[in-house]
Amino acid sequence: MLGRHLIGARSHQTLQKALHTRPFAHNIAELNQQLDDIIDYYNNHRPHRALNRRAWPPESRHVGG
């Protein structure tokens, strides 16, 4: 589900940095799981500057197209 919400000029760099902190993926399934985990953190759990370093509240998260 890569790219579902992680969109922007820095998304490629963000993914590269996050992947370098994880163990090497030995197959595509492992890589896809790592990408899903990174994107979930980026979209749902990381502190956001506009929210006073808090994550988006669950009720404000938009899912779907």
Beta strands, then each sheet from edge to edge (+ up, - down):
end
